């Protein structure tokens, strides 16, 4: 089968969405399909560019290429989800969240535009009109499905998938540091665990890995310096995939502080590494996997509470191991594998 994966790409930016699409492409190719990722350059500001991106999504013709029919389109990201094809399936990563759950949260931007409400209604109307064109509608997580139902009254099915290199993730022990690998920005809330370091009573350290928003990174550096946390918090910067796997293998636990995450690879990577994961009551997608006191901890986004959980695990390594092993078993119980994903996406 000839399959086109429809995506958008912010130039020079790469994250979980791009990795997700590449994993899907590679898994489809393993099963003998001819696959390519078709990307639309995406700029969400100013409002004129956002509207143009929506229109471009509608104009893309993926019925054939070089005279050869494209048998199926798997569209994954706004506004590439609008492409026209008679055999289109959605595996939706998220809608344009700035006009949905981020509206009024302080994390969005469209609400501050002079014509923000008009743009919001435009995108909502497009979603309600064009998303139902798909033959099947899947999402990457139940949290994404819940948003789609809440805001657009569209039903969908959550379709989970393993993270990149999940088969290489493993456990080598429970050392004295908490690990948080992620793109650094305000919505990922690295600052919460840095604040928590002020209240950690044990010798536990915090390792934050990743690049991202320069202003937020400078904010974290200032926070660390002003509170004399240089020996408590390590900003590891960008690390390789091999280094990340090593950190996961050795850490005491994994912290994932993101606000209302769609899916959350970090939770899954932590569990595949047999580590307990600390998330928050407003974390979104990770709450589909983390069970409080079963395979991790769910707390309010309060630095003092985070510190308490970290200290507890530091002083109770056996519990860290017990929770971590339960986390890995929970993924086994959910049948998280690519065969199920591919069968679902290619079903008639």
N, C-alpha and C positions, 0 to 999 in steps of 0.2 A: 504494500500500500504506500502511495506517495502522500506524505503528511507534512503540512506547514504548521509550525508553531508561531502564532501571532503574538508579538511582544512589543513593548516600547523600550526605549533606551535614553536615559539622560546622558548626554555625551560626557565621557570621562568619569562617570559614576558607575560603580559596580557593587552589588550587594546580594542579599539572599534571593531576590527575584531572578536575577540573571543566572545564579547558580542553579536555582530550581529549574529554569527552562533548559539549561544545558544538561542537567541530569535526566530530564525527561527525554530530550533528544537522544542521548547516549543509550538509554534503556530501550527506546524504540528501535534504534539501530541494531542493538544486540539481538533483537527478535526478528531481524530481517527486513525492516521497513526502510524506505528511502525518506529521509527527514531533513528539513532545514528550518532554522529559526529566522523568521522574517521580522525585522525590527523597524519601528517608526521612531525617528528622533523626537524627543518629547521635551517641551518647555512649558511649564505651567504658569508662567508669568511673562509679561503683563496679561491682562484678561484677553486681549486680542489673540495672543499666542495660544492660550488655552482653548479658545473657541476654534481656532484654525486646526488644532490637533484633533479635536472631535470631528471636524469635517473631513480631515485627512483619513481618519479611521473609517469613515463611511465610504470614501472614494477608492480605497485599496481593492484591487481586483485579484483575488487568489483562486479563481476558478481553474486557471491553468498557467503553466510557465514553459516557454519555448515550445509551445504546441502540445505539451504533455499535460493531461488532466491531473489536478491535485485532488486526491480522493477524499481527504478530510482536513479540516482546519481545527486546531486546538488553540483557542484564544485564551490568554491568561491575564492580561493587564489592561486597564483603562489607558487610552481609548482604543487600543487594538481589539478590544472585545466587540467593537462595532463593525468589524469587517464583514462583508457580505459573502456568504457561501451556503449552498444548499445542504451541506453536510458538516455544519459547524457545531463543535462542542465547546462549552466553556469550562475551564478549570480556573476559576476566578481567585486571584491572589488577594485583591481588595478593590473596592470602588475608589473613587477620588475622595479620600476620607476627609479632606478639608471641608467638604460641603455636607458631610454626614456626621459621624460621631465626634470629629474634631471641632465642629462648629460650636463655638461657645466654650471650648475647653481651655483656650489659651495656647494650644499647640498648632492651630491652623493659621491661615493667612487670608483666605478669601473673604471672611467676615469683615475684614478691615478695609476692603476695597470699597470705593465709592458706589459701585454697582454690584457689590458682592451678593446681595439677595437675588438680583436678576440672574447672575451667573449660576448661583446655586440652583435656582428653579430650572434653568436651561439644562444643566447636567442631570438633575433628577428626572426630568421629562425624557431625556435621551435614554437614560438607563431603563426606565419603565417601558419605553417603546422598543428598544433594540435588543436588550438582553433576552427577552422571551423568544427572539428569533432562533435561538440555539436549539439544536436537537435534544441535547441534554445539558443541564446546568449543574456543574460540580463546583465546590469551593475547596480551598486548602485547609479549612478548619470550621468547626461548628460556630465559632465566634463570627467568622465572615458570613456564614449562612444566616446567622441571627440578625446581623445588620441588614442583609439583603431583604429579609422578610420584614423587619421592623420599618425600614424606610421606604421600600418599594413594593412590599407585599408580593414578593417573588419567592417561590419555593426552590430549594436547592438541596444537594446532598454533599456533606463533608467527605472529602476523600484525602486521607492522611498518607504521607509518604515519608520514607526515611531520609535523614540528612546525608550530606555528602560524606563519603568515606566512613559511613557508619560501621562497616565491617572491620575497620582498623581501630576503632575506639575500644579501649580496654582500661582495666584498673591495675595500678601498680602499688596502691596503698593510699593512706589518708594522712598527708603531711600537714604542715601548719599554715596553709594559705587558702584563701577563698579566691575563686577564679571567675572573672567576668569578661568574656571576649565578645565584643560587639562594636558596631559602628558607633562612634561617640557623638551624641547630640542630646538635646534637652529631653526629647521624648523617651530616650533609652535610660535616662535618669541615673547615670553613673554617679552624679553628685550625692545621691542618697547613701550609697555604700561608702563614699569618702567621708560623708558626715558621720556615718556609723562608726568609722574607725576611731573617732574621738571618744567613743563610749565602750570600745572593746577592752575588757579587763585582762583577757588572756594574752598570750604571745602570738595570737593569730594575726596574719598579715592579709592584705588585699592586693591581688594582682589584677589590674585592668588592662586588657589588650585591645588594640584596634586604633584606627585613625578616624578622621571625620571632620566635624565642625571645628575650625581653628579657634573660634571664640570660646566654644565650650571647653576645649582642651586647655586653653589659657586660664579659663575660670577654675578648672580642676587643679591646675598647677598652683594657682594663687591660694586656693582653699587648703591645699596640702601644706604650703609654705607657712601661711598665717597660723595654722593650727599645729605646726611642728610635727607633721605626720610623715616625714620623709622616710622613717624606718618602718612605718606601718602600711603605707600605700605605695605601690609600685605601678607607674604608668609604663607598660612594656612597649607601647607603640605598635606598629604593624608587625605581625609575626607570621611565619610561614605555616602552612597546613601541618607540617610535621611537628613544629613547635607547639601548635595548638593542641594536637593530640597528646603530646607529652605533658603539657600543663593539666589537661583533663585527667590523664592517667594518675597524676600524683596529688592533685588538690584534695583538700579536706571536704569541700562542698562547692557547689556552683551557685552563684547569685545571678538572678536575672530580673532587673528592676524596671524593665520597659513598661510604659503605660499602654494599656489596651492593645496589646500585640495581636497581629492577625493569627499567627501560627506559633512561631518561636522555636527555631532550630536549636537554640541554646539549651532549652529544656530537654529536648530529645538527645542531644549530644551528651549532656550531663548524665542522663539515664543510661545510655549505651555505655558510658564509662563507669557505671555503677556508683554514681555520686548523688547524694541528696541535693535537691534544688530548692532554693529560697526564692519565692515570688510574692506578689502582693494581691490584695483583694481586688484591685482594679487592673490586674495584668492582662485580662482578656484571654487569648488563646491558650497560654500555658496552664490556665485553670482547668482545661479539659484533660490535663495529664497529671498535674500535681495534686496529691491528696494530703491534707494537713496531718502531720504525725504518722503518715503511712509511708510516703516515699520522699517527703520533703516538708517544707513549712510554708504556710500562707499567712502573711502578716499584713497589717496596715502599713502603708508606706511611711514608716516612722523610723528614723535612724536608730533610736534607742532599742526598739524591738528587733531590728536587724542585728544589732550588736549582741543582744541577749541570745538569739538563735545561734550566732556564730560561736559565742563563748560556750554555749551548751554542747555543741558538736566538738569543739576543741577539747573539752573536758570529758567527752564521752565518745571516743573513737569507735567503740563497738556499735553504738547507735547509728553513727554515720554510715558504717558498713551495712547495717541492717536496712536502713532507709534506702541506701544506694542500690542494694541488690533487689529490693522491692520495686524500685523505679525501673530497672532493666526488665524485670519479669512483667511489669505492666505493659511494656511495649510488645513483648512476646504475645501476651494475651490479646492485644489489639490487632494481631496479624498484620503488623506494619511491614509490608513488603511490596516490591515493585510489580510482581505478577498480578496482584489484585488491582493495583492502580491502572495498569495497561489494559487489562481485560475490561475494566469499567469504562475507560475513555474510548475504547474502540468498539464497544457494544453497539449493535444496531438499535 
